[in-house]
């Protein structure tokens, strides 16, 4: 199909269950340390996903300061390990 990046096929819902997912689509942003927010970013939560991306860039040392002009509070990042609970 000409896709140049890996795509996970989860026909038996193993990944879905491992993340405790209840939404489609859902975005999970992972830290380098292997943790992710306690809840996924759901469709339409564009401001929240932008804030998480900016926060991860700062944590990774890219020197980008998070923007605060979105009208919402900063992301509350409650880390959870990746993998089955």
C-alpha positions as CSV (number, residue, x, y, z in Angstrom):
1,X,0.0,0.0,0.0
2,X,3.0,2.3,-0.1
3,X,3.0,3.2,3.7
4,X,6.5,4.0,4.8
5,X,6.0,3.5,8.5
6,X,5.0,0.6,10.8
7,X,1.3,0.1,11.3
8,X,0.1,-2.1,14.2
9,X,-2.6,-4.6,13.4
10,X,-4.6,-5.4,16.5
11,X,-7.2,-7.9,15.3
12,X,-7.5,-9.6,18.6
13,X,-7.6,-6.3,20.6
14,X,-4.5,-7.2,22.7
15,X,-3.1,-3.6,22.4
16,X,-6.5,-2.1,22.9
17,X,-6.9,-4.1,26.2
18,X,-3.3,-3.5,27.3
19,X,-3.9,0.3,27.2
20,X,-7.4,0.0,28.7
21,X,-8.7,1.8,25.7
22,X,-12.4,2.8,25.4
23,X,-12.2,5.4,22.6
24,X,-11.8,5.3,18.8
25,X,-9.7,7.0,17.7
26,X,-7.4,7.6,20.7
27,X,-3.9,9.0,20.8
28,X,-1.3,7.9,23.3
29,X,1.8,10.1,23.7
30,X,4.7,8.3,25.3
31,X,7.6,9.7,27.2
32,X,11.1,8.5,26.6
33,X,10.9,6.8,30.1
34,X,8.1,4.6,28.8
35,X,5.1,6.3,30.5
36,X,2.0,7.9,29.1
37,X,-0.9,10.0,30.4
38,X,-3.5,8.1,32.5
39,X,-6.1,8.9,29.8
40,X,-5.8,9.0,26.1
41,X,-6.3,12.0,23.9
42,X,-9.7,11.6,22.2
43,X,-10.8,12.8,18.8
44,X,-11.4,16.6,19.0
45,X,-9.1,17.2,21.9
46,X,-6.7,19.1,19.7
47,X,-5.7,21.7,22.3
48,X,-4.8,19.0,24.8
49,X,-2.8,17.0,22.2
50,X,-0.9,20.2,21.2
51,X,-0.1,20.9,24.9
52,X,1.2,17.3,25.4
53,X,3.4,17.5,22.3
54,X,4.9,20.8,23.5
55,X,5.5,19.4,27.0
56,X,7.2,16.3,25.6
57,X,9.4,18.5,23.4
58,X,10.5,20.6,26.4
59,X,11.2,17.4,28.4
60,X,13.3,16.0,25.5
61,X,15.4,19.1,25.6
62,X,14.3,20.9,22.4
63,X,14.0,24.2,24.3
64,X,10.4,24.9,23.2
65,X,8.3,26.6,25.8
66,X,4.7,25.4,26.1
67,X,2.2,27.9,24.9
68,X,-0.5,28.9,27.4
69,X,-2.9,30.7,25.1
70,X,-5.3,27.9,24.4
71,X,-7.8,28.8,27.1
72,X,-7.2,25.7,29.1
73,X,-5.0,24.7,32.0
74,X,-1.6,22.9,31.4
75,X,-1.6,19.2,31.0
76,X,-1.8,17.1,34.2
77,X,0.6,14.3,33.3
78,X,0.0,11.3,35.5
79,X,2.5,8.7,34.2
80,X,1.5,5.1,33.8
81,X,3.9,2.4,32.6
82,X,3.4,1.0,29.1
83,X,2.2,-2.6,29.1
84,X,-0.4,-4.7,30.8
85,X,-1.6,-3.4,34.1
